[in-house]
Amino acid sequence: MFRLEARSSTPVWFNFALPLLAIAAALVLCSGLIAVAGAGVIEAYGVMLSASLGDSYAITETLVRAAPMIFTGLAVAVAFRAKFWNIGAEGQLLAGAVASCAVGAIPMPGTLAMLLMAIVGAAAGALVALVPATLRVKFKVDDVVSSLLLNSVIYYALMALIEGPWKDSFSGYPISPPIEDSANFPVLIEGTRLHLGVVVALIAAPLCWFLIARTTLGFRIRVTGENPEAARYGGINAQRVLLSTALLSGALAGLAGVGEVGGVHFQVMSDISPGYGYSGIVVAMLARLNPLGVVPAAIFLAAVMTGAEAMSRATGVPAFLSDVIQGTALLAMLVALLFTAYRIRRVGASA
């Protein structure tokens, strides 16, 4: 017989090992699906690894896919630190994409256009995130439900735009007008899609870590998330901190949309995001809400997404396996987190 026993402390190495164990468990569990599909497990994972990290072009493609998930992962990590359950990063990303596309279509010098796209896109994402935060602070509305439902509201508003006033009058396709060429983000390596937004995403991670770990606002966010009553007793306005966190979280998610418009698609369409906002939740959990851990977690998921398409072509295993790996990794991580607070003991064994 076994039972769970509360830990008095958690070894430091355990915190680093947990995400790796969760990823390993996800890959092992999903290997069964590959076998059921009739493909060799080693061969399938080998193709996935080669297609995502096998050469310099594959690495740049993986980084391009990782950039929006770094932003949405940071958005979720910052929000969850304050116990603001922001499940709406997908809608905030779409709002940032629409706003930045509208600005990018206005003729102006390139540097000014890119700067305004970033500011307006971040502001749009922040305003969307402010809605569930305000509903929670003022009316005690569950922020999980309100932020999740807001994703659909933003998506259908986007569809109304590209099916209506933004619809291409010549082709009839539901896509927005493209942004000006001057507003396109510079490509960093000729012959690839590696753009300026990827560098900005990589820089954003240590900046967010510094904000959370070394600033007064970060201290207030952490205290509010750990114990709101203690925060109020210490003179911290927990509601104001929650609203500030929502604005920051939404702005980060909005920047993910800016990067997709300015560096990848140069316009808005219905599938501009294949669920980067939801993937941000997996990224943040694998990173254990540490902004520095968001970067490797996002690159891992991006490698899975990039490699899954090549694996599907080479072995016949459906590319949807990448979604299954993401979901399984999240579940494995949630189970693994249980063992940071508890350990398994045999009944009757000495402590």
Salt bridges, closest charged atoms under 4 A:
GLU5 OE1 - ARG3 NH2 3.65
GLU5 OE2 - ARG343 NE 3.21
GLU5 OE2 - ARG345 NE 3.46
GLU61 OE1 - ARG193 NH2 2.86
ASP143 OD2 - ARG136 NH1 2.59
GLU163 OE1 - LYS167 NZ 3.83
GLU229 OE2 - ARG232 NH2 2.75
GLU260 OE1 - HIS265 NE2 3.68
GLU309 OE2 - ARG65 NH2 2.88
